[in-house]
Amino acid sequence: MIPILSLSLYAQDKSRIAGQTYFERVDTGWLPVHKDDFQYDMHQQLIRTARFDRVGEEWKEKGNTRFEYVGDSIRLEMKSEAIDERATAVRDKYLLDHNGKEVGVEFQDFDSITQTWVTHVQGEYLLDAQGRTIEKQYLRNRNGRWMPEDRNLFEYDKRNRMIADEFQMWENDNWVTHQRTVNHYDKYGKLVFAEVFPQDSKHPERLSNEATTRIEMTYDPKSRTVEKLIKSMKDGKWVAEFKRITYLTS
């Protein structure tokens, strides 16, 4: 699955995300279009997120996701059940290890006829000797057979920072690379920008030498915010089209 370009649940100083606001570029500046609210329980576990869309001057709830934790210190499942405004129910069931690290996932739809949850995609993760995720492979159920669909390959530097994420799709019994995201960090280990290199339009067997998307990160410890600015290459220039501000808990 193509990963959403986002922060992880935790900031680098282990703060939690209190909320996020998404903006689009318009002629008059930046227009807020979506926002997410995060809710935690007394143990600081995420239990609910809600998505709101901007309608005129008001925010309208579009849907929400509830999180449920089932299991013990050896096997823990984090179930996220999302319901949108059409009352469509989908669920992601994550398998976590005893350290809370995600090691697998199932994407499920609710079958209204059988009244059961049906897994249509499952993710299998591969970890290296250091416990780092180096591959996430997703398989889809096709007529009772689990077939490869796509995968992400991750690379790390000596400081255990993720420096690259390569997205591949299973095509004609081969893995074909469609894009590669390269991360750049400052001397303190904070992600400052990332570049996305797509498949070469003239030579699809390889990646383009030029990035078409640039993601820039700005951290403000005073306001407890992280701004992510997404730029696209247009006519030889980087043009900012989208940004997200993440609000961190104190």
Buried (B, 14 or more C-beta within 10 A) or exposed (E): BEEEBEBEEEBEEEBBBBBBBBBEBEEEEBEEBBBBBBBBEEEEEBBBBBBBBBEEEEBEEBBBBBBEBEEEEEEBBBBBBBBBEEEEBBBBBBBBBEEEEBBBBBBBBBEEEEEEBEBEBBBBBBEEEEEBBBBBBBBBEEEEEEEBBBBBBBBBEEEEBBBBBBBBBBEEEEBBBBBBBBBBBEEEEBBBBBBBBBBEEEEEEEBBEEBBBBBBBEBEEEEBBBBBBBBBBEEEEBEBBBBBBBBBEE
